[in-house]
């Protein structure tokens, strides 16, 4: 809103604005409500209204006046929106491109993949706009290519190609390391910060841009001086160092502690759990069967990649997966027999019984039956659930008893929901099948005080709950399993660690099943956090120790 007001003050003709955001933010009218605070009325587009706007633009040669200020959800940003479908024209069919004075892209990491419809539509609008603003807490999801795509979209005149980006990016890891030292004042921070900055200046970009920069020279003189540095000088020093970042003119990074004196402290903690011997035996038998089956069906294909989802499902909650295993291994056995017979489609149970592959069939059937037998006779001891219940029991006695729990898998959430309900907790689940209206109703119940009979104590989420609704009245989050991408965890945390959080501390509890893919994901996330900090700068705690 403030940026909008500034642009309006600079240009009397400024009048058209497009806001791109996730669908949940449209369903909750969050952007429309926010803009009303600035006396700006925005129209939220749905499929029918968008098609009508394109048709009117095709007929009249300009975007409808009534939709000069409009909000477009990512869900409508398909490749067909550009190319058209059937009789419906697309944006690329219009004689004149659609122009907006300002395009705002919220949760801009949604356009980090340049082969998606969301990216192509966003690029169409940004290339034909006078000004562009992107908003995201997680511009780097997995590697620097994400940041390149966003900056190339934002400033194609500066970030010409990947070679230019890589050259500009090279000194930033050293600059960020220096800033981190200045911020935390570790032992010998002045000399070490100076060493990092000297290394930044020795890069190709550093030689041409940083080395002769007066700000750089002043910073180095201050760091090497024998004079003590007070707090005000150190703050100015930090700002100067961050200003040396190659993308400082394009990226404006705001931390909560920069704008709030009463910001809360984030305390992530990781809890290690182990499979029981019976769970471990089932896990290994399932992976053994799957690896043999995939090796037979797909020669020379990386098995770990193909098995990663099943491995994650099993390590997340093997109890929740166990009831589904009979159907899973039976279907996989059907795939093998069907491939052997060179047949199309699924086989019936009778056909499976009558087919024969000789000793190979016997081996696969024995492995499949072993998995089914282990799953059907799995003892009820579950260390991961027990640790979860301990954590929840402790939190339930606090004045703020609200807990948000995330898992990537519905079978896990069904299992947890059942056991929590049996313990008397008031719990509900939000997944992809829950409509927007119901999501809002669940949030309202979750916000009710503990003594209200209609209140919820715990909300369970799949990834669909990461964006849209805010839960800053809750200060406790549990990750029952971890996604590969640490920025997906950051998106989860951002639902509670945000402006308006009343607690002094928010707790993030990460459960990690040792000796499974869970542990590998945990360490991979640590590596990817390092990529973020090298590219952008220090981030708040995500995983803990």
N, C-alpha and C positions, 0 to 999 in steps of 0.2 A: 504493500500500500504506500509506503514512504517513497519507494522508487517510482511508483506510478505518479505520485504527486510531484516529485522532482522533474520528471520528464514533461509533465503537463506545464510546469512553470517555465521550462526552457522552450517549449514549442506550443504555440497557440493552436496549431492544427492537429495536435496529438489527440486521437480519439478512439483508435481501435486496438483492442487487446485480446490476445488468445492465451488462455491458461490450459496447459496440458497436465493431467494428474491421474492417479489411479482411480478406478471406478468407485472403491469404497469412499473416497473423499467427495465424490459427486453424490453418492447415495446419502451421505451424512450432511450434504450441503455445506461442507466446511469452508471451501474457498468462497462460495457465494456469501456466506455469513461474514467471513473475514473482510471481504470487499465492501460490505454494507457499512462497516465501521468507518469507511472513508467516503460514504455516500455514493458508492459506485454500485450499479445494478448489473449483474451478470446473468446471462442465460445459460443453463446447463443443457448441453446437446445430448439427445438420444439418437438412435439410428434413423428414425423417421424424419426428425428435424434436420439432421445433417444431410440426408438425401435431398430434402426440399431446398436446403440452402444451396447445394451444388447445382440443382436444376434451375433455381432462380438466378444464380450467378452466370450460368450458361446462357440464359435467355437475356438478362439485362447487362451482362458484362462487368458486374461488380458484386461483391459480397453483400448480402442483405443488410440494410441499415439497422434493422432491429437486432441483428446479431453481431454488431460491431464489438461488443464486449461479451465474450462467450467462453465457456468451459468445455473442454473436450477430454473424455476419458480415454486412457490407453486402449481399452477394450474395443474401441471403434477404429483404431489406427491399424488397419490391415492393408495388405498390398492391393486388395481390390478397391480400397478407398482412393488409391492413386490411379489405377488402370481402368476402373469401372468393371461392371459385371452385367452381362446381358444388355438390356436397354438402358441401364443406369450408367450415366457417365461418371468418370472419375476426375480427380483434381487435375491430372495431366491432360485431360481432354479439353480443358477450358482454354479459350484463346488468350486470356490474360491470367497470370498466376494470382492466387489469392494473397493479398498484402495485409499485414497487420503492423501497426506502429511498434508494438511490443509483443513478444512471445515469451511467456513464462513457462518453464518446464519443471514441474515439481517431481521429486523422486526421480531425478534425471538418469540414475543408473539403469533405468528401464530401457534406455536407448543405447546402451554400451555395445551391443552387437550390431554391426553394420549390415548384416544380412536379414534383419527382421523388418516386418512391416512397421513396427513402432518407430524404428530408426528412420526408415525411408520417408514416412509421413512427417516426422519431426524435422528432418533435414529439408523437406520441401518448404515447410513454413518458416524455418530459420533462414534459409537462403533468400527468402522474399520478404524478410522483416527488417525494420530499421534498427531495432534493439532486441537483444536476447538476454534473458536471465535464466540460469539453471540453478536448481536447488537440490542438494543431496547431502546426506551425512556420510555416504559411502561411495565416493567417486572411483575408488580402486577396489574392485571386487576380488579379482584373482591375480591380475598382473597389470603391468603398465599399459597394455593395449587398451584396457578400459578407459584409462585417463586420456590416452591419445584420441580415442574416438570422440569423447566428450569435448575436448579442447579443439579438435579439428572442426567439429560442428559449430562450436562457439566462435572461434576465430580462425577460419580457413585462410585468412590473409596473413596470419603469423605462423600457425602450425601447418606448414605447407604439405608436409608428408612425414612419414615415420622417421626418415633419416634426420630431418630437422628437429623433430620431437626428441629423438634419442640424444642428439647433440646438446639441446637445451636442458634436457633432464639430467645429464651426467653430473653436474656439480651439486645437485639438490640433496643427495644422500649425506654429503659432507656438511652442507649448510644446516640440514635438519639435526644432524648429530651435534653440531655446535650450539644450536638453539636449545636442544635438550639439556646440555651441560650448563648453559647459562640459567635456564629455568630452575634447575634442581640444585645448583651450586655444590656438586660433588667435589671431593678432594682434588686439588690441582685443576679445577674447572677452567681457570683462565688460560693456562698454558695449553691444555688439551683442546679447548675451543679454538684457540689460535692455530693449532696444528691442523684441525679439520678445515678451517677456512682457507689456510694456505694450500691445502690439497685441492679445495674447490677452485681456487684461482689458477691452478696448474692444469685444469682440464681445457679442452679445446674451446668450449664456451667461456670458461673462466678467463682465458687469455684475452679474448676479444671483448668481453663485457664487464667482468668483475675486477680484474687486476688493477685497472686504472680508475676504477670507480672511487670517488672521494669518500663515499660512505664506508666502503670496504677499508680504505686506508685509515679512516678515523677509528673504526672498530678495532682494527689490529693494533693501533697505537694505544688505545685504552686498555686492551687485554694485556699488552706487554708492559704497560706502565707499572711502576712500583706503588703508585698511589692507590689507597683503598677505594673500593667502589661501593657507594651507598645504594639503597633500594631504588631510588628514583633513577640513578644513573644506570643501574642494571636493567630496569624496565625499558629505558630508552635504548640500551644496547641490544636487548632482545628484539625490539621492534626493528632496529636497523638490520640485524642479521636476518630476520625473517623477510625483510624487504629485498634481500639479495637473491631470494629464491627466484628461479627463472620464470616461474608462472605467477609471481606475486601480483602482477597487473591484471591477471585473469581469474585468479582464485582468491576469494575473500573468505577466510576461514574464521568462524566465530565459535568460540567455546563458551559453555555456560558460565564458567568462572570469569570470563571476560566481561560479562554483562550483568552478573548477579553476585552480590556479596553473600547471599545466603544459599549458594548452590550446595547440593548434597554430594556426599562422597560415595563413589561407586566401589563396592567391595565384592569382587568376583571370588569364588572359591570352587575348587574342583574336588569332587569326592570319587575316589576309586572304589570300584566294586569288582567282585570276581564271580565267575560261573561256579556253581556246584559241580562236582565230578559228573553227575548225571546230565546237567545242562551242557557241560563241555563235550561230553560224549555225543550228545545229539547234534550240537553245533558242528563238530568235526565230521560226523557221519553225513549230515546234510551237505556240507561243502564238498566232501569226497564224492558223493553221488552226483552233485551238480557239475563238478569239474569233469568227471568222467563222461557225463552226458553231453556236455558242451564240446568236449574234445572230439567226441564221436560225430556230433552234428555239424561242428564248425572247425574245420582244420585251420591251423595257423592263425587263430584269432586270440588276442590277449585275454586269457581267462579271467584275470583279476578284474579287468574292466567290465566284462560281461557279468561277473558275479558280484560286483560291488553293491548293487541294490539289495540283493538277497543277504549278503553279509551284513549290511547295515540293518536290515529288518530283523535278522536273528540276534545281533548284538544289542539292538535297542530293547527288544522284549521277546525272548524266545518262548515265554509262556503264552503271550498273545498270539504268536505265530503258530504254535503247536497245533491248534485245532484246524488250521488251514493246510497243514503239511501233507495230509493224505491226498487231498485234491491236487496239490501242487506236484507231488512226485508222480502221481498217476498220470497227469497231463504230460509231464516230461517223458514218462515211459511211453506214452502214446506217440509223442513226437519222434522218439527213436524208432519205434516199430513202423510208424507211417513212413519215415524216411527210408527204412530198410526195404519196405514194399513199394517205394516210389509212388505212394498214393497221395491224393489231395484231401484236405479236410480232416476233421476229427474222426476217431474210431470209437465205436460203441464198446461197452464193456465186454460183450460176447465176442466181438471181433478181436479184441486184445487177447482174450483167453485162447482163441483158436490159432493165433499167429505164433510162429516159432522162428527164433534166430539161432537155435542151437545153444552152445555153451555161452556165447555172448549175451543172449537173452537171459539165460539163467543167472548170469553174473549181475546184470542190471536189475532183474526182479529181486534178487537177494538183497542188493543194496537198498532198493526202494522199500522193501518190506522191513528191513532193519531200521530205516528212518521212521517209518510209520509206527513200528512197535515201540521205539524209544519215545516218540512223541506222545503216544497214548498211555505210557506208563511213567511219565515224568513226575517225580515227587514234587510236592507243593512248596518246598522250601525255595524262597526267592530272595536272595540277599539284596538285590537292587530295589525291589519293592519295599523290603523291610527298612532299608536306609531312607527311602523316600518317605515312608510313614513316620519315621523318627523325626525327620526334618519338618514335616507338616504338623506333627503333634506339638513340637516346640513352638512353632509359629502360631498355632491356633490359640495359645494362651495369651498372646499379646493383644493389646488394644486394637491394633490394626491387624486383623487376621487374614487379610486378602492375599491370595497366591495365584500367580499365573504360571502355567506349566506348558511347555512346548515339546512337541515331538513331530518328526517328519512323517509318522506313519499312523494310520487310523487304527490298525489292529492293536498298536501299543496304547493309544488313547482309550479304546474300548475296554481293554484289560484294566487300565488304571482307574477309569471311571467306575467300573463295576466294584472294584475293591474299595475305593474311597466312599462310594455310596453305602456299601456294607458297613463301613466304619462310622457312618452317620454324618459324613460331611455333605454339605449341599454343593453339588458339583454339576457343571454342564460343559458341553463340548462345542467348539466352533471349528467347522471344517468347510470344505468347498461346497457341500450340499446345503449349508445353512444360508438362507436368503438374507438379504441386507436388513430387512425389517426385523427379522428374528435376532440377528446379530446385535442390533441396537437395543432391542428389548433385553437381551442377556446382559449387555453392558450396564443398562440401567439397574437391573437386579443386582449385579455385581457391586455396584456403587452404594447400594443401600447399607445402612449400618447393621452390625452383626445381630442386634436384637430385633430386627425386622424379620417377621416370619417368612417373607418372600425373598429374602436376601440369598445371594450365593456366596459361598466361602472361597471356592476355587473355580477358575476357568481353565479349560484345556484347549490348546490351540494346535492346529497344523500351521504350515507356513502362511496360509491365507489370513491368519490373524495378525501378521506382521505390519501391515500398513492400513492406514485409514482411521481406526479408532484409537484414542489415547486413554491411558489408564494410570495417570499420574497420582491417583488416589491409592494405588497399590505400590508397595515398595519391596516386593519379594517375587523373584522369578526363578523358575527351575527349568533347566534344559535337560530333559530326560535322555536325549541323544543329541548329537551335534551334526550340523550340516558340514559339507566340505569347505564352505566359504565362510570365513570368520565375519565378513561383513553382513552375512545373513543373520549371524548371531547379534551383531550390532543393531541391525534393524529390529530384532526382537526386543533387545534391551531398551531401545529408543521409545518403546511404548510406555515405559514407566520412568526412565531417566530423562526427563524433559522439563521444560519450564512449567511451573505449577506444582511440582512435586513438593509436598510439605515435610516429608521426613528428612532427617539429616543424613541418612544413609540408605542406599538401595542395595539389596543383596542379590547376587546372581549365583545360583548354585548349579554347577555343571556335573552331571553324573557320567562317569566314564567306565565302561566295562573293559578291564584289562585283558591283554592277550587276545584281543579281537580287533576288527577293523576300527572300532571306536577309538582305541588308543592311537592308531595310525592317523585317524582324522584329527585328533587332538593336536598331535605334533605337526601335522600339515598346516593346521590353522595357525599355529605359532609362527611357522615360516611365512605364511601369507600376511600375517600382521606386520612382520618385518618388511615386506614389500610395501605395504601402505605407509609405514613410518619413514621408509627411505624416500618415497615419492612425495608424500603430502606433509608428513610431520608426525609428531607423537600423538598417539590416540589413547583414550581412556581405557581402563582395564576391561578385558573381555573374558579371559579364561581363568585368570588367577594362577597360582603356583601349583 
